Amino acid sequence: LSLISWLVYLYFSGFFRRRTIYGVANPPGPGPETSLLVSDIQNSTLLWESLPSQVMDKALQVHNEIMRHALAEHAGYESATEGDSFILAF
């Protein structure tokens, strides 16, 4: 019974929305229900120049983990990354 309850919860929470059987998100199609997110860390070039590289490496690692966690939680699709920026679709 708990497995069925869990599957019903996942279904209604949108977990299966645009996901393959392996849990990977498929890109959303064009239309009014699709949103794009383009992110960039403000003043990152200045931060890289003024802070030790180990600090910025760790900050970038934490940033990427947070972005990818939110992406997975909301069935988003990672289109591209470059440096500290992401292009995501939901």
C-alpha positions as CSV (number, residue, x, y, z in Angstrom):
1,L,0.0,0.0,0.0
2,S,2.8,2.4,0.8
3,L,4.4,1.8,-2.6
4,I,1.2,2.7,-4.4
5,S,0.7,5.8,-2.2
6,W,4.3,6.8,-3.1
7,L,3.7,6.4,-6.8
8,V,0.5,8.3,-6.6
9,Y,2.3,11.1,-4.8
10,L,5.1,11.2,-7.4
11,Y,2.6,11.2,-10.2
12,F,0.6,14.2,-8.8
13,S,3.7,16.1,-7.8
14,G,4.9,16.2,-11.4
15,F,7.8,13.8,-10.9
16,F,7.1,11.9,-14.1
17,R,6.4,15.0,-16.1
18,R,8.8,14.9,-19.1
19,R,11.0,12.2,-17.6
20,T,12.3,9.0,-19.2
21,I,12.0,5.7,-17.4
22,Y,15.6,6.3,-16.2
23,G,14.5,9.6,-14.4
24,V,16.3,11.9,-16.9
25,A,14.3,14.9,-17.9
26,N,13.4,15.3,-21.5
27,P,13.5,18.8,-23.0
28,P,10.1,20.6,-22.9
29,G,8.4,21.4,-26.2
30,P,7.8,25.0,-27.4
31,G,4.7,26.7,-26.1
32,P,3.3,28.9,-23.4
33,E,3.9,26.3,-20.7
34,T,7.7,26.3,-21.2
35,S,9.9,28.7,-19.3
36,L,13.6,29.3,-19.9
37,L,16.1,30.3,-17.1
38,V,19.5,31.8,-17.9
39,S,21.7,32.3,-14.8
40,D,25.0,34.0,-14.3
41,I,26.9,34.8,-11.1
42,Q,27.1,38.5,-10.8
43,N,30.6,39.9,-10.9
44,S,32.2,36.5,-11.1
45,T,35.2,37.7,-13.1
46,L,36.0,40.2,-10.4
47,L,35.5,37.5,-7.8
48,W,37.8,35.1,-9.6
49,E,40.5,37.9,-9.7
50,S,40.1,39.0,-6.1
51,L,39.5,35.7,-4.2
52,P,41.8,32.6,-3.9
53,S,41.0,30.1,-6.7
54,Q,40.2,27.4,-4.1
55,V,37.4,29.6,-2.6
56,M,35.9,30.3,-6.1
57,D,36.2,26.6,-7.0
58,K,34.3,25.6,-3.9
59,A,31.7,28.4,-4.5
60,L,31.2,27.3,-8.0
61,Q,30.8,23.7,-6.9
62,V,28.1,24.6,-4.4
63,H,26.4,26.8,-6.9
64,N,26.2,24.0,-9.5
65,E,25.0,21.5,-6.9
66,I,22.2,23.9,-5.8
67,M,21.2,24.6,-9.4
68,R,21.1,20.9,-10.4
69,H,19.2,19.9,-7.2
70,A,16.5,22.5,-8.1
71,L,16.6,21.3,-11.7
72,A,15.9,17.7,-10.7
73,E,13.3,18.7,-8.0
74,H,11.2,20.6,-10.6
75,A,11.7,18.3,-13.6
76,G,13.8,20.8,-15.5
77,Y,16.1,20.3,-18.4
78,E,19.7,21.5,-18.5
79,S,20.3,22.8,-22.0
80,A,23.8,24.1,-21.5
81,T,26.4,25.4,-19.0
82,E,29.3,27.6,-19.6
83,G,31.6,28.7,-16.7
84,D,29.2,29.8,-14.0
85,S,26.1,30.2,-16.2
86,F,23.2,27.8,-16.8
87,I,20.6,27.6,-19.5
88,L,17.6,25.6,-18.1
89,A,14.1,24.8,-19.4
90,F,11.0,23.9,-17.4
